Amino acid sequence: MWQALIEYFSDLEKRPLERMAFLVGGLLIFWIIEGAIPLIQPQYKKNKLRHASVNLGFTAMHLVIHTFLAIIIVLISDGCRRTGFGIVHWTGASVLGTILISFLVLDFFGGWLVHVTEHKLKLLWRFHLVHHADNNVDVTTGLRHHPIESVLRGLFFFAGILLSGAPMYAVMIFQTVLIITVAFTHANISLPRRLDNALSWVLVSPNMHKVHHHWQQPYTDSNYGAVLSIWDRLLGTFRKLEPSQIRYGIDKHYPNEQDENFVMLLRKPFGKLN
């Protein structure tokens, strides 16, 4: 079983159509579900398709950038393998151990730590604001990142690979899970309260992440996790808020009525913030 898993994910990076299938499949599945059981009734400027076109524009830019970053990811991972650098090599971890260690380190660096950093450093917050400016968080919001933020996230991901020594199959397993999780946590879906609460003890659940998109602090500065919720619980950044109290968007810097203005969103981080 392990050998088949390793073989499939080891060169998944070289099969972009299969990788795209995970992304598109996740988007479509949760797009359908959120239409059937919405958590919050959306108030789109025009309609759901118009809103999606703006967010998917950022997603397309993110994917182009990641295509170039993937070259460096492969180089770092192969370099760690050749030199025996990284936790998985230092500990002589088994296949399962390698997957678990890599997953934990990559989720911490590429999920929680980079996210906290973007909120704490004003220069980086400028670019992350594009993600928070969405007044109607849904499945398409997940990869609504300014191109500069996409590069920054790549740098933290590089650090995670270097420290963990993650081989490519472990990197691709994490990235595949991440793509599906991002769609799931941003999707405007209403899960049974008990199920959502139970999930949030280990994984980032939809309700847990929606708290992070509430328009006011301190809720905006909480629940930073990407896949695992343990970092927020262990490091004191976990918060709860009833879905009925959540209001999306931000209370400063950006005009909320312009949250679907693609050109403005691209340019705003380089100008003066209100």
C-alpha positions as CSV (number, residue, x, y, z in Angstrom):
1,M,0.0,0.0,0.0
2,W,2.7,2.4,1.0
3,Q,4.6,1.8,-2.2
4,A,1.6,2.5,-4.4
5,L,1.0,5.7,-2.4
6,I,4.6,6.9,-2.8
7,E,4.6,6.1,-6.5
8,Y,1.4,8.1,-7.1
9,F,2.3,11.2,-5.2
10,S,6.1,11.2,-6.0
11,D,5.5,12.6,-9.5
12,L,2.1,14.1,-9.1
13,E,3.7,17.5,-9.6
14,K,4.5,16.4,-13.2
15,R,0.8,15.7,-13.9
16,P,-0.8,19.2,-13.7
17,L,-4.1,18.0,-15.1
18,E,-4.5,15.5,-12.2
19,R,-3.6,18.2,-9.7
20,M,-6.1,20.6,-11.3
21,A,-8.7,17.9,-11.0
22,F,-8.4,18.0,-7.2
23,L,-8.8,21.8,-7.2
24,V,-11.7,22.0,-9.6
25,G,-13.4,18.9,-8.1
26,G,-13.2,20.4,-4.7
27,L,-14.6,23.8,-5.9
28,L,-17.5,22.2,-7.7
29,I,-18.5,19.8,-5.0
30,F,-18.6,22.5,-2.3
31,W,-20.1,25.0,-4.7
32,I,-23.1,22.7,-5.1
33,I,-23.3,21.9,-1.3
34,E,-23.1,25.6,-0.3
35,G,-26.0,26.3,-2.6
36,A,-28.1,23.6,-0.9
37,I,-27.2,24.3,2.8
38,P,-25.7,27.9,3.1
39,L,-24.4,29.0,6.4
40,I,-25.0,32.7,5.7
41,Q,-27.3,34.1,3.1
42,P,-24.9,35.9,0.7
43,Q,-25.4,39.4,-0.5
44,Y,-23.5,39.5,-3.8
45,K,-23.0,42.8,-5.5
46,K,-24.5,41.3,-8.7
47,N,-24.6,37.5,-8.5
48,K,-22.6,34.5,-7.5
49,L,-20.9,34.1,-10.9
50,R,-19.7,37.7,-10.9
51,H,-18.3,37.2,-7.4
52,A,-16.6,34.0,-8.4
53,S,-15.0,35.5,-11.5
54,V,-13.2,38.0,-9.3
55,N,-11.9,35.4,-6.8
56,L,-11.0,32.9,-9.5
57,G,-9.0,35.6,-11.3
58,F,-6.8,35.7,-8.2
59,T,-6.8,31.9,-8.1
60,A,-5.5,31.8,-11.6
61,M,-2.7,34.1,-10.8
62,H,-1.9,32.1,-7.7
63,L,-1.6,28.9,-9.8
64,V,0.7,30.5,-12.3
65,I,3.0,31.7,-9.6
66,H,2.9,28.3,-7.9
67,T,4.0,26.7,-11.2
68,F,7.3,28.5,-10.9
69,L,7.6,28.0,-7.2
70,A,7.1,24.3,-7.8
71,I,10.5,24.2,-9.5
72,I,12.2,25.4,-6.3
73,I,10.1,23.0,-4.2
74,V,11.4,20.1,-6.1
75,L,15.0,21.3,-5.9
76,I,14.7,21.8,-2.1
77,S,13.1,18.4,-1.5
78,D,15.6,16.6,-3.7
79,G,18.5,18.5,-2.1
80,C,17.3,17.3,1.4
81,R,17.1,13.7,0.1
82,R,20.6,13.8,-1.3
83,T,22.2,15.4,1.7
84,G,20.1,13.7,4.4
85,F,19.0,17.1,5.7
86,G,15.8,17.6,7.6
87,I,13.9,16.0,10.5
88,V,12.7,12.9,8.6
89,H,16.2,12.1,7.6
90,W,17.8,12.8,11.0
91,T,15.2,10.6,12.7
92,G,15.3,7.8,10.1
93,A,11.5,8.0,10.0
94,S,9.4,5.3,8.3
95,V,7.1,6.1,5.4
96,L,4.2,6.8,7.8
97,G,6.4,8.8,10.1
98,T,7.8,10.8,7.1
99,I,4.2,11.7,6.0
100,L,3.2,12.7,9.5
101,I,6.3,14.8,10.3
102,S,6.2,16.5,6.9
103,F,2.5,17.2,7.3
104,L,2.9,18.7,10.7
105,V,5.8,20.9,9.8
106,L,4.4,22.0,6.4
107,D,1.0,22.8,8.0
108,F,2.7,24.9,10.7
109,F,5.0,26.8,8.4
110,G,2.8,27.0,5.3
111,G,-0.4,27.4,7.2
112,W,-0.3,28.8,10.7
113,L,3.0,30.7,10.9
114,V,2.8,32.5,7.6
115,H,-0.7,33.5,8.3
116,V,0.1,35.0,11.7
117,T,3.1,36.8,10.2
118,E,0.8,38.4,7.6
119,H,-1.4,39.7,10.3
120,K,1.3,41.0,12.6
121,L,3.6,42.8,10.0
122,K,1.9,45.8,8.5
123,L,3.7,45.5,5.2
124,L,2.5,42.0,4.7
125,W,-1.0,42.8,6.1
126,R,-1.4,45.2,3.1
127,F,-1.4,42.2,0.7
128,H,-3.3,39.8,2.9
129,L,-6.1,42.3,3.2
130,V,-7.3,41.3,-0.3
131,H,-8.3,38.0,1.1
132,H,-10.2,39.5,4.0
133,A,-11.9,42.2,1.9
134,D,-14.3,39.6,0.6
135,N,-17.8,40.4,1.9
136,N,-19.2,37.1,0.8
137,V,-16.9,34.3,1.9
138,D,-17.6,31.2,-0.1
139,V,-15.7,28.3,-1.7
140,T,-14.1,30.7,-4.2
141,T,-12.6,32.8,-1.5
142,G,-10.1,30.2,-0.5
143,L,-7.4,31.1,-3.1
144,R,-8.2,34.8,-3.3
145,H,-4.6,35.9,-2.6
146,H,-2.8,38.9,-4.0
147,P,0.2,37.7,-6.1
148,I,2.7,39.1,-3.6
149,E,1.1,37.1,-0.9
150,S,1.3,33.9,-3.0
151,V,5.1,34.4,-3.3
152,L,5.3,35.0,0.5
153,R,3.4,31.8,1.3
154,G,5.8,30.0,-1.1
155,L,8.8,31.2,1.0
156,F,7.4,29.9,4.2
157,F,6.6,26.6,2.5
158,F,10.2,26.4,1.3
159,A,11.3,26.7,5.0
160,G,8.9,24.0,6.0
161,I,10.3,21.6,3.4
162,L,13.9,22.4,4.3
163,L,13.3,21.8,8.1
164,S,11.2,18.7,7.6
165,G,13.3,17.3,4.8
166,A,10.0,16.3,3.2
167,P,10.3,14.1,0.1
168,M,8.1,15.0,-2.9
169,Y,5.5,12.3,-2.1
170,A,4.9,13.8,1.3
171,V,4.9,17.4,-0.1
172,M,2.2,16.4,-2.7
173,I,0.1,14.6,-0.1
174,F,0.0,17.7,2.0
175,Q,-0.7,20.0,-0.9
176,T,-3.5,17.8,-2.1
177,V,-5.1,17.7,1.3
178,L,-4.6,21.5,1.6
179,I,-6.4,22.2,-1.6
180,I,-9.4,20.3,-0.6
181,T,-9.4,21.7,3.0
182,V,-9.2,25.3,1.8
183,A,-12.3,24.7,-0.3
184,F,-14.1,23.0,2.6
185,T,-13.3,25.6,5.2
186,H,-14.2,28.6,3.1
187,A,-17.3,27.1,1.6
188,N,-20.5,28.7,2.8
189,I,-21.9,25.5,4.2
190,S,-23.9,24.9,7.4
191,L,-22.8,21.7,9.1
192,P,-24.6,20.3,12.2
193,R,-23.2,22.1,15.2
194,R,-21.9,18.9,16.9
195,L,-20.2,17.8,13.8
196,D,-18.5,21.1,13.2
197,N,-17.4,21.3,16.9
198,A,-16.1,17.7,16.8
199,L,-14.1,18.4,13.6
200,S,-12.6,21.6,15.1
201,W,-10.7,19.6,17.8
202,V,-8.4,18.2,15.1
203,L,-9.1,20.0,11.8
204,V,-10.0,23.5,10.8
205,S,-13.8,23.3,10.4
206,P,-16.0,25.7,8.3
207,N,-17.4,27.5,11.4
208,M,-14.0,27.8,13.0
209,H,-12.5,29.4,9.9
210,K,-15.4,31.8,9.3
211,V,-14.6,33.4,12.7
212,H,-11.3,34.4,11.2
213,H,-13.2,36.3,8.5
214,H,-15.3,38.3,10.9
215,W,-14.9,42.0,10.2
216,Q,-13.6,43.1,13.6
217,Q,-10.7,42.3,15.9
218,P,-9.9,40.3,17.9
219,Y,-11.7,37.7,15.8
220,T,-9.8,38.6,12.7
221,D,-6.6,37.8,14.6
222,S,-7.6,34.3,15.5
223,N,-8.0,30.8,14.0
224,Y,-5.1,31.0,11.6
225,G,-4.8,27.3,10.9
226,A,-4.9,25.8,7.4
227,V,-5.6,22.1,7.9
228,L,-5.0,21.3,11.5
229,S,-6.6,23.2,14.4
230,I,-4.0,22.1,16.9
231,W,-1.7,25.2,16.4
232,D,-4.5,27.6,17.3
233,R,-5.4,25.6,20.3
234,L,-1.9,25.1,21.5
235,L,-0.7,28.6,20.9
236,G,-3.6,30.6,22.2
237,T,-5.1,31.9,19.0
238,F,-8.4,29.8,19.0
239,R,-11.7,31.7,19.3
240,K,-15.3,30.9,18.9
241,L,-18.2,33.0,17.6
242,E,-21.7,32.1,16.8
243,P,-22.3,32.0,13.0
244,S,-25.3,34.3,13.4
245,Q,-22.9,37.0,14.7
246,I,-20.4,36.8,11.9
247,R,-20.1,39.6,9.5
248,Y,-17.6,39.3,6.7
249,G,-15.3,42.0,5.3
250,I,-13.1,44.5,7.2
251,D,-13.9,47.6,9.2
252,K,-11.0,49.7,7.9
253,H,-8.6,50.2,5.0
254,Y,-10.9,49.0,2.2
255,P,-14.3,50.3,1.0
256,N,-16.5,47.2,1.4
257,E,-18.6,48.2,-1.5
258,Q,-15.4,47.7,-3.7
259,D,-14.7,44.1,-2.6
260,E,-15.3,42.9,-6.2
261,N,-13.2,45.5,-7.9
262,F,-10.4,43.4,-9.3
263,V,-8.1,46.2,-10.5
264,M,-8.5,48.1,-7.2
265,L,-7.7,45.1,-5.2
266,L,-4.5,44.5,-7.1
267,R,-3.4,48.1,-6.8
268,K,-4.5,49.0,-3.3
269,P,-1.6,47.3,-1.3
270,F,0.9,49.6,-3.1
271,G,-1.0,52.8,-2.2
272,K,-2.2,54.6,0.9
273,L,-4.5,52.6,3.2
274,N,-7.5,54.5,4.6
